């Protein structure tokens, strides 16, 4: 179990089709737990939700793209950057429905 919070940008990558979901958090491993809980309550974006239901969490690799010291401005900018870099708002490449950076981390 992790004792320290890890702040940064994370990615879920579908093992079958390589589509990605990119997000940000000031506590990534806590956010992972929230994703799992939200999935059960159907609170995720519906596109990502359907993929999680279809493939399960085991159908995705979960990893950290970039770890930083907490800085809300930088966190938002990095999320926007990675969503753009991987083109994850394009349904052929990812599950993000927003360009990122506009929600509290």
N, C-alpha and C positions, 0 to 999 in steps of 0.2 A: 504494500500500500504506500502511496506517495504521501510524503509529509509536506513538501513544498508545492506551492501553486506554480503552475507553468502558464505563462501568458504568451499569447501569440496567435498564429493562424494555423488552422488544422484542415485536414481534408479527409473525406470519405471517398474512396475510389472503388467503384464496382469491379469486382474481379472478372466478371463475364464480359461486360461491354466497355469497360474503362471510363465510363462517365463519372464525373466528380461532383461532389458537393463541398464547397469551401465555406468556412465560417471563422469567426474570431471569438476569443474569450480571454478574460483576464485570469481564468482558472480553467484551462482546457479539459482536464480530467473530470472536473465537476460538470462541465458542459456536456461531456460525453454521457454522463449519468442522466442529465436532463434530457438529452436526445432520446435515450432509451425510454425514459418515463413518458415523455411527450408522445412518442410513437404509440404507446399503449393507449393514450388518451386522445390520439389523433389531433395533436396540436402542431405538428410539423407542417411545412408547406406541403400541399397535397401531392405535388409531383414527386418530391423526395419521399414522402410518406408511402406512396404506392410502391416505389422502388424498394423501400425497406421491408414492406409487407411481402413483396414478391420474392426478394432475394435473402431477406433476413440480415441481421448484423454480421453473421458469418460470411455473407456474400460480399462483404466490403472490407477492404484494407482501411485502417484508420491510422493516420500519421500526422506529425507536426511538420508544416512547411517552413515555419519560421518562428523562433522563440525570441521574445524581446522583454525588456523591463517594461512594466506597465506605463503606457503613454497613450491616452485615448485617441489623440490626433493621429499618431503613427499607426496605431492598431487599425483605425478606420482606413487610412491611406493604403496600408498593406493589404487589407481585405479587398479593397477595390482593385488594387494592382493584380493580385492573384486570380480573382474572378475574371478579370480582363485577360490576363496571360493565358489561362486555360480555357477561356471562352465558355464558362460554365452556365451562362444564361442562355446559350444556344442549346436547345433541347437535344441536339445530336451529340453534344459534348458534355452536358452536365445537368444538374438538378437545381441550380440556383434560379430563383425567380426575380431577384433584385440584384442590382450592380454592387451592393454592399456598402459598408461604411456609414450607413444612415441610422443605425440602431445602437442603443447603448451596448457596450461590450459585455 
